[in-house]
Amino acid sequence: MAVKIRLKRIGKKKLPFYRIVVSDSKFPVAGRFIEEIGTYDPNTDPSTCRVNEELAKKWLANGAQPTNVVNKIFKQAGIK
């Protein structure tokens, strides 16, 4: 089972809001997920992101692979 940390888009049309979720790579992006570990809001200036560091580090230690965008968010938050 390949586990990914990726963004799940929610919100209205032209007002995106994302949840950072841990999910199996076989599930669709807007589909099932294992756990929610944070949020990302690009609408604010500057964009805000909230990440539960303990959960993120736990999943990274267990072998979950973050996507490119989530990797950048983790670097800004000082996780990776």
C-alpha positions in Angstrom: 0.0 0.0 0.0 1.6 3.3 -1.2 0.6 6.1 1.1 0.7 9.7 -0.1 0.4 13.1 1.7 -1.5 15.4 -0.6 -4.0 18.2 -0.9 -7.7 17.7 -1.1 -9.6 20.6 -2.6 -12.7 21.9 -1.0 -14.5 25.2 -1.1 -16.5 27.1 -3.7 -15.8 27.8 -7.3 -12.9 30.2 -7.6 -12.3 30.2 -3.8 -10.1 27.2 -3.2 -9.4 25.8 0.2 -7.3 22.7 0.7 -7.0 20.0 3.4 -3.7 18.2 3.8 -4.7 14.5 4.0 -2.9 11.2 4.1 -4.4 8.7 1.7 -3.7 5.6 -0.3 -2.4 6.5 -3.7 -5.0 4.2 -5.4 -7.9 6.4 -4.1 -8.9 9.5 -6.1 -7.8 12.9 -4.9 -11.3 14.0 -3.7 -12.0 10.5 -2.5 -11.4 8.6 0.7 -8.5 9.4 3.0 -6.9 7.9 6.1 -6.3 11.0 8.2 -6.4 14.8 7.9 -3.3 16.5 9.2 -3.7 20.2 8.2 -5.2 22.9 6.1 -3.9 25.3 3.4 -5.7 28.5 2.4 -4.2 30.3 -0.6 -6.8 33.1 -0.6 -5.3 35.0 2.3 -2.3 37.3 1.8 0.1 35.7 2.7 -1.3 32.2 2.3 -1.9 30.4 5.5 -1.2 26.8 6.3 -1.8 24.9 9.5 -0.2 21.5 10.0 -0.2 19.2 12.9 3.5 18.6 13.2 3.3 15.5 15.3 1.0 13.7 12.8 3.0 14.8 9.8 6.3 13.6 11.3 4.6 10.3 12.3 3.4 9.7 8.7 6.7 10.7 7.2 8.5 8.3 9.5 6.1 5.5 8.5 7.0 6.0 4.8 4.3 8.3 3.5 5.4 10.3 0.4 4.4 14.0 0.2 3.6 15.5 -3.2 5.6 18.4 -4.5 3.2 21.1 -3.2 2.9 19.5 0.2 6.6 19.2 0.4 6.9 23.0 -0.1 4.3 23.6 2.6 6.2 21.3 5.0 9.4 23.2 4.3 7.7 26.5 5.1 6.3 25.1 8.3 9.8 23.8 9.3 8.7 20.1 9.3 11.0 18.7 6.6 
